[in-house]
């Protein structure tokens, strides 16, 4: 271990020494250095002290202060923005030590740091699924997705955990006789008929869109003779925007289902060729 150096928090020789940069510390008037460059802490001590293993929105509620000057903390999205690893100190320490999260791994400071960032099952990582951003141990990814991940939803028919953007495909493929609600007309249709229904609804919306456009053009031509011309055209233009949004949503739904169907057909063709 590095002699004469101890962690500011646990007062032990630092394992993976880092400098905390998350605080808005004022530079020293004599040296120009900030508290972060003057003190060294263990990586795990820094993570726990600055609450880097919780989502950013929760982290800001009980934000800690600099342990030296009591300055407040800056907002940052990713934990790596809150500290700087001191690779120089690590290169000076050639002693073999165990990983603090999984003692089965041993190596130098540099080896342990690389292990933590790449392979360690106990190192907490932020979920990258849309709408989640929770932290969980790397080795518990499947458990996280099957229980608390906000990027997944539970199928009401089979209780499977499915990504939000894959849920429609899941229902159409695995529960074709179940009912889905049309995002445009709110009609209940069977899942296997949702693509055809969406295409029919798009044709209907496009017809409405063209009809409203024609009405606007006629009103614009007669606006000098219509007292409430602005009110009527505003209502029509608002409806045009609504219709356009519905058409985009339906087109995206059709595209997702068709792409999935094409992928399934390619997989089936490959399996047939292998059998042949």
N, C-alpha and C positions, 0 to 999 in steps of 0.2 A: 504494500500500500504506500501511498504518497505521504511521507513523513511531514509533519508540521502543518498539514492541511486538514480541516475538518468541515463537515457539512454544517451550515448555519442553522439548520432545523433539528437534525438528530444528533449533532455533535460527534458523529463518527466519521472515519475517513470516507470520503465520498465514493459511492459506486456509480459510475457514469456521471462525472462532474458536469454540471451545467450552470450557466449564468441566467438568472431570471430577467427577462427584458419586457415583461408585461406591464410594469408599473411606470407611471409618469414621474419618475424621479428627476429632481433637478441636479444638474452637474455640479460637482465640487468646485468652488471658486478658485481653488489653487491648482488642482490637477486636471479639472475638466472632466473627470470620470464620474459615472453614475454608480449607484449602489450595486446594480447588477454586475458590473465589471469588477467590483471590489470583493464580492462575496461568491462563494461556491457552495452549491447544494447538490445532493444526490438527485438523479433524474426522477426517481419515484417519489422522493420528498417534494420536489417541485410540482409534480403532477397532482399529488394529494393536497398540498398547500394552496395551489391556485385553482383547485377543483377542475382540472382539465379533463376529467373523465365523466363529466356531465354535459348535457347539451348547452350551447352558448346562451340560450334564453334563460335557463335556470341558473347558469353560472353567474349571471349578472345580479341575481337577487341577493345573494350573500357574498358579494365580491370581497376577497381579502385585500389587505393593504401591504405595502412593502414592509418587511419585518425590521428594516433599519430606519427609514425616514417617514414611514407611515403614509406614503403617497398612494393615491388611488390607482386602480387598474384600468388599462385601456381595453376597449372592446376588440376582440379578435375572434375569428371564426374557427381556425384550426389550432390545435395545441402546439404544433411546431412553431407557430409565430410567437409563443410566449417565453421561449428560452433559446439559448444558444449552447450547443454542446462544445465543451472544451477538449478538442481533439489533442491539443498539445499536452495537457495534463495526462490524458489517457495513454498517449504514446510513451510517457515517462514511467508508467506503471506496468511492469512485465509480470507481476504476480498472477497466479491462476486463482480465480474465484468462481463461485457458483452463481447462476442466474437467480436473482431475488424472487422471481415468480415461479420458476420451475427448477429446483435444485439439481435435477438430473443433468442439466447442461453446465459445463464448466469451460472456462477459457479466460483470456485476458480481458481487460476493460473493453477494448475494441471489439473483441469477439462477442462478448455479452451484449454490447450495444447493437451490433448487427443482428444478433439472435433475437433481441427484443423487438426490433423494428420489422423483422421479416418472418420469423417462425414461431416465436414464443406463444403458446396457447393461452397464457395468462395475461398477455398484454392487451389492454382495452383499446379497441378501435371504434371509429364512428361509423355507424351504418350509413351506407350510400344509397339506400332505397329512397325513392321520392316520398317526402313528407315524414321521414323518420328522424334521422340524426341522433338517435340514442347511441350510447356507448355500451359495448359488451365485450367479454373476453374473446379473443380470436378463436379459441377452440370451441366456443359455444354458438357459432354462427347459425347452425341448423336449429338449435333450441330457441335462439332469439327470433328467427323467422317464423317458427311454429307457435310462438306464444305472444310476444310483446311488440313485434315489429309493426310500425304503423304503415309501412309500405305494402303490407299484405292484408288480405281480408279473408274471412272464413266463408266458404261456400255453404249456403243454407241447405243445399240438397244433400251433400256428401260430407260436409265438415272439413273438407280439404283446405289447406292454406294456399291461397293463390295471390299473385301480384295483382295490384289494382288494375294495371293496364292489360293484364292477361285474363281478367275475370270474364269478360264477354266471350272470349274464345273458349274458355273452359266450359261455360254453360252451353254454348252451341255444340261443342264436340261431345261432352260427357252427359249432358242433360238436354237433348234436342227437343223433347216433348214438354219441357217446362216453359213457363211464360215469362216474357220480358216486356218491359214498358217502353214504348217508342219515345225517344227523347224529344220528338217534335209534336206529335199529335196525342201523346199519352195513351194511345190504344194498346191493349194487351195482346201481344202476338206470340206464337210459339217460337222458340229459339231457332229452330231449323228454317223458319220462314222469315227471319228478321232481315236478311240481306235483301230479299225480294221486296219486302214491305218498305225498307228504307229507300230502295230505288224508286218505288212507286211514290213515296212521300216526297222525294226530291223532285220528281216530275211535277207533282202538284204545287210544290213551293215555287219552282221556277215559273210555272204558269201564273201564280199569284204575283211573283216579282215583276214579270213583264207587264201584267195588268196594272199594277201600281205605277210603274214607270210611264205607261201610256197616260194614266190619269194625271200624273204630275206635268207631263208635257202639255196636255190640254189646258190644265189650270194655268201654267206659265204663259200660254198664248193668250189667255183671257184674264190675266191678273188685273188689268185696268178696270174690268167690269165686275170683279168679285170682291166685296168688302172684306171678307175674312179669308182672303187668299193665303196669307202667311200661316194661319192656323191650320187650314186644310192641308197645305203642302207639308207642313212640319209633321203632322200626324202620319202622312203617307211616307215621308222619308224615314221616320222612326220605325215604321213597319218594314221598310226595305232593309234596314240594318238588322232587325230581328230575324227576318227571313234569311238573310245572307249568313248570319251566324248559325242558324239551324242547318242550312245546307252544308256548311263546312263541317259541322259535327257529324252529320249523317255520312258525308263522304269519308271522313276519317274512320268512322265505324266500319263502313264497307271495306275500306282499304285494309284495315287490320284483319278482318275476317277472311278476305280473299287471299291476302298474303299467307295467312296461316294455312288455308286450304291448299294453296299451291305447294307450300313446304311439305304438307302431309302427302300430297300426290307424288312429289319427288322422292320422298322416303319410301313410299310404297313401290314406286318404280324400281328403285335401287334394290329393294328386297326381292322383287320378282326376278330381276336380272341375276342376283346372286343365287337364287333358287334354280333358275334356268341353267 
